[in-house]
């Protein structure tokens, strides 16, 4: 692939990468703020994780404490919108 084309692709992706880096920075700031209280638990960080997961891919929904599935009770289920139905992208436990 020619260098000019690779640079063009990188410049095209720059706004997305900038938004993702901002989302990661925001996530880290939220974790640090919550941890500094000395009162945080695993569940304290879930709203920040939900925002981070949803920031990385448009039309994705991260569901905290979704209903039980065959493999158990995941902390998050990550869904992608596919027309009028949702596709399960995976679970985080």
C-alpha positions as CSV (number, residue, x, y, z in Angstrom):
1,X,0.0,0.0,0.0
2,X,1.5,3.4,-1.0
3,X,2.5,5.7,1.9
4,X,0.2,8.5,0.7
5,X,-2.8,6.1,0.9
6,X,-1.8,4.9,4.4
7,X,-1.5,8.5,5.5
8,X,-4.9,9.3,4.0
9,X,-6.5,6.4,5.9
10,X,-4.8,7.5,9.1
11,X,-6.1,11.1,8.8
12,X,-9.6,9.8,8.0
13,X,-9.5,7.8,11.2
14,X,-8.1,10.6,13.4
15,X,-11.4,11.9,14.7
16,X,-12.4,8.4,15.8
17,X,-9.1,7.8,17.5
18,X,-9.2,11.2,19.2
19,X,-12.7,10.4,20.5
20,X,-11.6,7.0,21.7
21,X,-8.5,8.5,23.5
22,X,-10.8,11.0,25.2
23,X,-13.1,8.2,26.3
24,X,-10.2,6.3,27.8
25,X,-8.9,9.4,29.6
26,X,-12.4,10.1,30.9
27,X,-12.7,6.5,32.1
28,X,-9.3,6.7,34.0
29,X,-10.3,10.1,35.6
30,X,-13.6,8.6,36.8
31,X,-11.9,5.6,38.2
32,X,-9.3,7.7,40.0
33,X,-12.0,10.0,41.4
34,X,-14.0,7.0,42.7
35,X,-11.0,5.2,44.1
36,X,-9.8,8.3,45.9
37,X,-12.9,8.2,48.1
38,X,-11.7,4.9,49.7
39,X,-15.3,3.7,49.4
40,X,-15.3,2.2,45.9
41,X,-16.3,-1.4,45.1
42,X,-16.4,-3.3,41.8
43,X,-20.0,-2.0,41.2
44,X,-18.9,1.6,41.7
45,X,-16.9,1.5,38.4
46,X,-19.6,0.0,36.2
47,X,-21.2,3.2,35.0
48,X,-17.7,4.4,33.8
49,X,-17.1,1.1,32.1
50,X,-20.5,1.2,30.4
51,X,-19.7,4.7,29.0
52,X,-16.2,3.5,27.8
53,X,-17.6,0.4,26.0
54,X,-20.3,2.4,24.3
55,X,-17.8,5.1,23.2
56,X,-15.7,2.7,21.2
57,X,-18.4,1.5,18.8
58,X,-21.5,3.4,17.5
59,X,-24.8,1.8,18.1
60,X,-23.5,-0.5,20.9
61,X,-25.4,-1.0,24.2
62,X,-23.7,-2.3,27.2
63,X,-26.2,-3.7,29.7
64,X,-25.1,-3.9,33.3
65,X,-26.3,-7.0,35.2
66,X,-28.3,-8.4,32.3
67,X,-30.5,-11.5,32.9
68,X,-28.9,-14.9,33.3
69,X,-27.9,-16.8,30.3
70,X,-26.7,-20.4,29.7
71,X,-23.2,-19.6,30.9
72,X,-24.2,-17.7,34.0
73,X,-24.8,-14.1,35.0
74,X,-22.4,-11.8,33.2
75,X,-21.6,-8.4,34.7
76,X,-22.2,-6.8,31.2
77,X,-23.7,-8.0,28.0
78,X,-22.6,-6.0,25.0
79,X,-25.1,-5.7,22.2
80,X,-24.8,-4.2,18.7
81,X,-27.9,-2.9,16.9
82,X,-28.6,-4.8,13.7
83,X,-31.6,-3.2,12.0
84,X,-34.6,-3.9,14.3
85,X,-32.9,-6.6,16.4
86,X,-29.8,-6.6,18.6
87,X,-26.9,-9.0,18.2
88,X,-25.0,-10.2,21.2
89,X,-21.4,-9.3,20.8
90,X,-20.3,-10.8,24.1
91,X,-20.3,-10.8,27.8
92,X,-17.9,-9.4,30.5
93,X,-17.7,-11.3,33.7
